[in-house]
Amino acid sequence: MKNKSPDSWVGTMTKNFLAIVALAPWILVQPADTQSAPQDDSTHLRMNVVLVQLSIAITDAKGNYVSGLRPEDFEVTEDKIPQKISSFDEGSGSGIDANPNGSDLPNQIGQASASENTQNADLHIQTASAAPLELHGNQANVFVLFDTSNYMYRGFVFAQDAITDFIRSMDSASKVAFYSYCRDLSRAMQLTSDHFRIVNAVRSTVAGDDAALYNSLLLTVKDAAPLKGRKAIVVFSNGPDNASSVPPEDVAELAQSTGTIIYIISTRQAEEDPASAAAFERMSRVSGGKAYFAKNWLDEKKAFSSIREDLVHLYTLSYYPQANPNKGWRSIKVRLVGKGLQKYHLRTRDGYRLVAQR
């Protein structure tokens, strides 16, 4: 089944980013009871309290993952405003409620992050506690997006082998979806923990038509946006995009704003196109992921193995944004503050765009 993107919808994206407003989560401020509350009663409002969730990779100078860090080892600021960590999870461990009393609820009407977890709270009774973000250890929601364009006539079977090995290596609790794309996006298999079905879907793909990677990747980010916990898109591309109307900058911003990590594995053919290589590098980097350029099938397998290790070792933390007048792009900075930890390398997204409903 294929999902076609109308030209009018895509055109709107490239002109004024209205599609991003339509896709990303927002804060809703409205009367709590429009039928019974008087129209002049402005004290009884409802708002969505939204958690910002960050997935963070910590490595040493040799690229080895660093484990055993605690919430107090992290300092988070948003637009230079210190944030209080609400929940914390290490990929190989169990979740920690860093703020069980919910005392860091935001006190600002209309504030939001483009994250996926919302709770309703009445302003006039805002003493209610907020439930911590529910995390599940190694569990992840992973979307595999496979290039089935005419760029894939060479090495198609090798790519299928690398993808199926990656899916089989995933933790049994993790859910995987398999999408493919050429000119249009095909949602071949929705999220499921039945990895055998995913492998069958991979084996059923065939190659043909032009490549609309950015259109398809934007739609995949939209599908991932509402999900809880770790969420990532793993793209296998064998060449540059030659059919999209959506620019890669739109994809990168939406991925950042929804906390969706993008990993891209591409072949030498894409790397030889400077514009494509730069776009792949940027989309993955700003979302907290990585881009890999494989010279052969062995490199493809190594890249998938590296991504799997990354997903297993990610730290995940969340916070409720403190009062902030900025209604646009908000910059996030995370640093390690524990003794001797500054020597480690930290990788995560660096911000999100605040999107409010009008």
Secondary structure in CASP SS format (residue, H / E / C, confidence):
PFRMAT SS
TARGET T0000
AUTHOR 0000-0000-0000
METHOD secondary structure of the structure
MODEL  1
M C 1.00
K E 1.00
N E 1.00
K C 1.00
S C 1.00
P C 1.00
D H 1.00
S H 1.00
W H 1.00
V H 1.00
G H 1.00
T H 1.00
M H 1.00
T H 1.00
K H 1.00
N H 1.00
F C 1.00
L H 1.00
A H 1.00
I H 1.00
V H 1.00
A H 1.00
L H 1.00
A C 1.00
P C 1.00
W C 1.00
I E 1.00
L C 1.00
V C 1.00
Q E 1.00
P E 1.00
A C 1.00
D C 1.00
T C 1.00
Q C 1.00
S C 1.00
A C 1.00
P C 1.00
Q C 1.00
D C 1.00
D C 1.00
S C 1.00
T C 1.00
H C 1.00
L E 1.00
R E 1.00
M E 1.00
N E 1.00
V E 1.00
V E 1.00
L C 1.00
V E 1.00
Q E 1.00
L E 1.00
S E 1.00
I E 1.00
A E 1.00
I E 1.00
T E 1.00
D C 1.00
A C 1.00
K C 1.00
G C 1.00
N C 1.00
Y E 1.00
V C 1.00
S C 1.00
G C 1.00
L C 1.00
R C 1.00
P H 1.00
E H 1.00
D H 1.00
F E 1.00
E E 1.00
V E 1.00
T E 1.00
E E 1.00
D C 1.00
K C 1.00
I E 1.00
P E 1.00
Q E 1.00
K C 1.00
I E 1.00
S E 1.00
S E 1.00
F E 1.00
D E 1.00
E E 1.00
G C 1.00
S C 1.00
G C 1.00
S C 1.00
G E 1.00
I E 1.00
D E 1.00
A C 1.00
N C 1.00
P C 1.00
N C 1.00
G C 1.00
S C 1.00
D C 1.00
L C 1.00
P C 1.00
N C 1.00
Q C 1.00
I C 1.00
G C 1.00
Q C 1.00
A C 1.00
S C 1.00
A C 1.00
S C 1.00
E C 1.00
N C 1.00
T E 1.00
Q E 1.00
N E 1.00
A E 1.00
D E 1.00
L H 1.00
H H 1.00
I H 1.00
Q C 1.00
T C 1.00
A C 1.00
S C 1.00
A C 1.00
A C 1.00
P C 1.00
L C 1.00
E C 1.00
L C 1.00
H C 1.00
G C 1.00
N C 1.00
Q C 1.00
A E 1.00
N E 1.00
V E 1.00
F E 1.00
V E 1.00
L E 1.00
F E 1.00
D E 1.00
T C 1.00
S C 1.00
N H 1.00
Y H 1.00
M H 1.00
Y H 1.00
R C 1.00
G C 1.00
F H 1.00
V H 1.00
F H 1.00
A H 1.00
Q H 1.00
D H 1.00
A H 1.00
I H 1.00
T H 1.00
D H 1.00
F H 1.00
I H 1.00
R H 1.00
S H 1.00
M C 1.00
D C 1.00
S C 1.00
A C 1.00
S C 1.00
K E 1.00
V E 1.00
A E 1.00
F E 1.00
Y E 1.00
S E 1.00
Y E 1.00
C C 1.00
R C 1.00
D C 1.00
L E 1.00
S E 1.00
R E 1.00
A E 1.00
M E 1.00
Q E 1.00
L E 1.00
T E 1.00
S C 1.00
D C 1.00
H H 1.00
F H 1.00
R H 1.00
I H 1.00
V H 1.00
N H 1.00
A H 1.00
V H 1.00
R H 1.00
S C 1.00
T C 1.00
V C 1.00
A C 1.00
G C 1.00
D C 1.00
D C 1.00
A C 1.00
A C 1.00
L H 1.00
Y H 1.00
N H 1.00
S H 1.00
L H 1.00
L H 1.00
L H 1.00
T H 1.00
V H 1.00
K H 1.00
D H 1.00
A H 1.00
A C 1.00
P C 1.00
L C 1.00
K C 1.00
G C 1.00
R E 1.00
K E 1.00
A E 1.00
I E 1.00
V E 1.00
V E 1.00
F E 1.00
S E 1.00
N C 1.00
G C 1.00
P C 1.00
D C 1.00
N C 1.00
A C 1.00
S C 1.00
S C 1.00
V C 1.00
P C 1.00
P H 1.00
E H 1.00
D H 1.00
V H 1.00
A H 1.00
E H 1.00
L H 1.00
A H 1.00
Q H 1.00
S H 1.00
T H 1.00
G C 1.00
T C 1.00
I E 1.00
I E 1.00
Y E 1.00
I E 1.00
I E 1.00
S E 1.00
T E 1.00
R H 1.00
Q H 1.00
A H 1.00
E H 1.00
E C 1.00
D C 1.00
P H 1.00
A H 1.00
S H 1.00
A H 1.00
A H 1.00
A H 1.00
F H 1.00
E H 1.00
R H 1.00
M H 1.00
S H 1.00
R H 1.00
V H 1.00
S H 1.00
G C 1.00
G C 1.00
K C 1.00
A E 1.00
Y E 1.00
F E 1.00
A E 1.00
K C 1.00
N C 1.00
W H 1.00
L H 1.00
D H 1.00
E H 1.00
K H 1.00
K H 1.00
A H 1.00
F H 1.00
S H 1.00
S H 1.00
I H 1.00
R H 1.00
E H 1.00
D H 1.00
L H 1.00
V H 1.00
H H 1.00
L C 1.00
Y E 1.00
T E 1.00
L E 1.00
S E 1.00
Y E 1.00
Y C 1.00
P C 1.00
Q C 1.00
A C 1.00
N C 1.00
P C 1.00
N C 1.00
K C 1.00
G C 1.00
W E 1.00
R E 1.00
S E 1.00
I E 1.00
K E 1.00
V E 1.00
R E 1.00
L E 1.00
V C 1.00
G C 1.00
K C 1.00
G C 1.00
L C 1.00
Q C 1.00
K C 1.00
Y C 1.00
H E 1.00
L E 1.00
R E 1.00
T C 1.00
R C 1.00
D C 1.00
G E 1.00
Y E 1.00
R E 1.00
L C 1.00
V C 1.00
A E 1.00
Q C 1.00
R C 1.00
END
